[in-house]
Amino acid sequence: MDSTRVTEHPTSHERRRPSTGRPPAPADPRGALLRTSEPPRASPPATPFDREEPHGAAALPSPADGQDTGTPPSGQATPPGTGPEHSQPAAAEPGTHRPRPAPEGIPVQSIQSPDTAAGPDRQPGDPGQDRRTGQGRPPSGPMPMRRDGDRLRFVGAATRRIARGIDLDEIVMGLCRATVPTFSDAILVYLRDPLPVGDERPTGPVVLRLRRTDRIPEERDSESGFMPALQLQPEPSELSALTAELCEVRPGGALAEVLRGVRPVFADAPAAHAALPELLGDNLNVPTGQRAILAPLRGRRRVIGAALFLRRPERVAFETDDLLVAAQLATHSALGIDKAVLYGREAYIADELQRTMLPETLPRPTGVRLASRYLPAAETARAGGDWYDAIPLPGSRVALVVGDVMGHSMTSAAIMGQLRTTAQTLAGLDLPPQEVLHHLDEQAQRLGTDRMATCLYAVYDPVSHRITIANAGHPPPVLLHLGGRAEVLRVPAGAPIGVGGVDFEAVELDAPAGATLLLYTDGLVESRLRDVWTGIEQLRERLSATAQLTGPDHPPPLEALCDEVLDMLGPGDRDDDIALLAARFHGIAPSDVAYWFLEPEDSAPGRARKLARRALSRWGLEELSDSVELLVSEVVTNAVRYASRPVTLRLLRTDVLRCEVGDDVPQLPRLRQARATDEGGRGLYLVNRLARRWGATRLSTGKVVWFELNRG
């Protein structure tokens, strides 16, 4: 027997013991010894298959179903050559031993010498001959299992292999690899399309799709009668091409009746004989003589598919006990498929939850470039509590946020989403970083007493080239300077969010042009193999080494820098989620900024037009003068009408021209359609028509109305 073709078929080999002088009992031509002194056992009663029982196993068909059990009526002797193939010899008298026949498919280890075993005078019953026919056994090829113990061992090994799969493809592949070639020569697995999930009630007709096929790759399949000749080592897809990929189960049809019955049946049974053409089409010729078994796949609540086991005509046909083997394989596979579908839905929900909690794309604020990475703790637990964010603020500023909720579960992801939404709302109010953390701490306490998180909140101003940072128990950020020096910023650690009753402190630091700020969660620097400060030092050294590769005058590419940082993680370093946010500071040069204070007087709009015209002339943007003067006049007029303090006017020249007008009135302007009789109300309408973008942001001291124009 070719061991390379048998998958998980554990057996034990028995040596023939020396004879005690008593002649052996007559042998059954099919390989089993005759019973002479023990009355025959009665066939076990058939157990009806409960259609409503989700975990039931198929029972053996009763004699009334037309199946021959091979057991004679009670009180009759078993004639030679007609006994059951799995019967055992009667108990021998003391001092004698009768060898048990070895099951086919299990090679018998010969006790003869190689010369004797290869001699021409080999007698019937020698190890190299078939016990049923007395002829030479073929050198290789799978043989049927002959004993109940072999079937039990095969079912145990096969179900273990099927149970190892965690997704749908692994389970179906496990079924195919476990049965071919040990149990069958080919298998076809059909599943419902789409597969129902949990308690969902599928709508529409029942459609079966061919999910996978497998077979023994041999040249001479054309002689087998159930598939045409194929090339050497054919792929499973070649067998798939011979059958119908989709099959719609007609209500009340033969296939529907077989699936509803749940029990595996031989293909030559009347119901299966009528159902197979509906399932396979007309391309596949199924061998006759109990060499094919059609087994419905029933999950917890409904039939979800079918499996067809095939044997070649030259191989021994399936036996009645093989129906139980097919039932066990089908039951374990169907339950595993049900679990895989449920697991796939849960993983999809977790992925979608995590994806919607994190920013889909990062903004492109003026004077700073951003890059980010997120890695879950494991492929099987994608949802976690780490997050990052970049929020544009008034005055071309940007808020950089990174946080970490304890744990990496669905609950942690949900809490993270609430804290991130709260942080975005607080950032829109333009609160100082320490105030943002204070309100986040209050929100975490409202969510629960054990809702703990760390967070770092920073605000970068590209005009002043300064950054303000507040920390709540988070690892400190690292600033990579243009020359290659990496610096761990000294930021007060603070208490984690959710402790309550603590104050947070903010520090203001320089953010020179060309520098890169790296914000991260503790999963990057802490693991079971190193403490957090050792990891931070390794991160600093890695950043310095990476910056040296590009020279002192050129910072490393931002995306490549993020990849290099993640490469510092070795095997065993992934104990937690990782969120990484990198910001490359470019800033805005002082020569590209024009800033004025205007008193809230009637002459303020005219003065604003002159100042704007003078700045545009200095920048060489005279072609924008008319549009800028008109829009500046409208916005400043609306500001000085209600303001009680000086109004600010600022022009910024970057890739676009940006104009910002600030006042001390918190009410935001609204765009409305002015009526024909109205004397005002058209200022924002003009801004909306002429500007590339515009908006209004409420500040703690008032509001800012801004608009942008293309530079031509």
C-alpha positions, 0 to 999 in steps of 0.5 A: 500500500502506497503510504503517501496516498493515505491520509490519517489512517492509524492502524496497528499491524499484527504478526502471525503467531506460530501454529499450535498444531490445530488446523485453522478454521475454514476461511471466508472467501471474502476475508473473514473467518466463519463462525462455528460455535457462536450464534450470530449476532442480531443486527442492531435496530435502526435509529430514526433520524429526527429531522428537528434534532440539530446534532443527530447522527444518521442511522443505519438503514433497516432491512425494510429500506432495501439494504442487505445487512448480511446477517441471517435470521436468528437460529440459522447457521451462517453458510460459508462465504455469506457471513458479515464482512466484519464478523469476528472468529469464535473464541478458540479453545484453550491452548490454541490461537486463531489469527485475525484477518488483517483489514484491507488497506493495512499492509501485513508485515511479513515474517518471511525472509525477503528471498522467501517472500519473493519466491515463486511458490507462494501459497494462498494466505501468504502476506503478499496475497489477497485473503479473499481471492488468493491472488497477488495483492496490488503493490499500492492503492487504498483498500477498504476498511475491514473492521469496526475498529478501523472505521472508528480510528478513521472517523476519529482521525478525520474529525480531528482534522476537520475540527482543526479548521477555523474558517470555511475553506479550511474545514472543507479542505480538511473534509476532502483531505481526510477522506481521499484516498482513505475512504473514497477516491473522489469527493465533491462538496456542495454548499448553499449559496449564500450560506445562512448565518445563525438564525437568519431565514434565507429567502428565495430558492435553495441554490447549491454551489460546488465549493470544492472537489478532490480526487486521487491523481492518476493517469488511468482515471479514464478506465474508472468510468466516472471521469474522463482522462486527465493530465498527471497531478490534476488540480481539484478545479479540473474535476469541478469543470466536469460538474455543474457549478450551481444547482437550484434545488427544486421544491418537491424534487428528488434532490430536495427529498434526499436533503430533507431525509438527512441520512446518507444514501447509496447512489443506486438507491431510487431516491439518490439515483433520481437526485444525482442528475439534478445535482451533478448535471449530465457530465459526470458518470457515477459508478454503480454498485454502491460505489457512491454515497450522497450525504446531506450536510446538516448544520444546527437548524437546516441543511446547508449542503451535500457531499458526494463520496465516489469509489472506482469500479475496480475498488471494493464497493461501500458497505452498509457501515460506511453510511455511518462513517459518511454520516459522521463526516457530514455531521462534523463538517456541517457543524464546523461550517456553521461555526466558521460562518458565525466566526466570519460574521463576528470577525467582519463586525469587529473589522467594520467596527474598528475601521469606522472607529479609526480615521479612514484618511488623514487630513492635509493641513497646512504646514504639516504632513501626516502618516499613520499605522495601526496593527491589531494584537492578533489576526483573530482579535482585530478589535482593540482600544488604540486610536489616533486622530488628526483634527484641523483647527482654526488658524491652520493649526492641527490637533494630534491625538493618540490614545489607548483604552485598556484591553483589546476587545469589542468593549474596548473598541466601543469605549475608544469610539466614544472617547474619540468622538468626545475628543473631536467635539472638544477639539472643535471648541478650540479648548487648550490641550489640558482642558480637552483631557480634563473633559475626556476624564469626566466622560470616561467616568460617566461611561463606568468606574473601570473605564481607564485609558491613556491619551496624549493631545498635542496642538501644532501651530505652523505659523509660530512653529510651536507645539503644545502637549498635554499627557494623561498617562501615555508614553512620551512622544519622540521628536526626530530632528533634521540632523538625525538626533532623536529626542524623547520629549519631557512631558509630564506623565499625568494620570490616566483618563478615568481616574478622576479628580486630577489636573493635567498640565500642558507644556509648549515646545519648539517644533522646528521645520523638518522635524518629525514628531512620533506619537505611539501607543505602548504596544510598540515599546512594551512587551513581555520581553522588555519594559516600556523604557527599554522599548522607548530607548530602542525606538529612539536609537532606531529613529536615529539610525534611520535618519542617518541613512538620508543624510543631515539635510534630508529627513527620511520619507515619512511612510518609509519611516513608519515601516522602519519603526514597525520593523523593530518589533521581533517575534514575541513583541506583539502583545498589544495593539499598536497605533502610530501617528507621525507628523513631519513639520514644515511650518509656514515661513514668516514672509508668507504671513500677514497679520493685522488688528482692526478696530471695530469701526466703520472705516475697518472694511476700507482699511482691510481692503488696502492692507490685503491689496498691499500684501497681494502685491508684495507676494505677486498675486495681483490677479487675486486682488479684486476677489480678495478685496470684495470677500475681505470687505464683506467678512470684515463688515459683518465682524465689526457690526457686532464685535466689541473688541479689535477684529483680527485679519490674517492672510496666509500664502501656502499652496492656496491663499487663505484669509481669516477674520476673527472677532469676539462674537461666538455666534456663527454666521449662517448662509441664507438666501436673501429676499429681493427686498432685503438690504443685506444678507448677501455677503456669505452668498458671495463668499460661497460663490467665489471662494474655493472653500470657506467655513466658520469655527467657534473659539473660546474667545469668539469665532473665526470666519475663513475662506480660501482661493486658488493661486491661479 
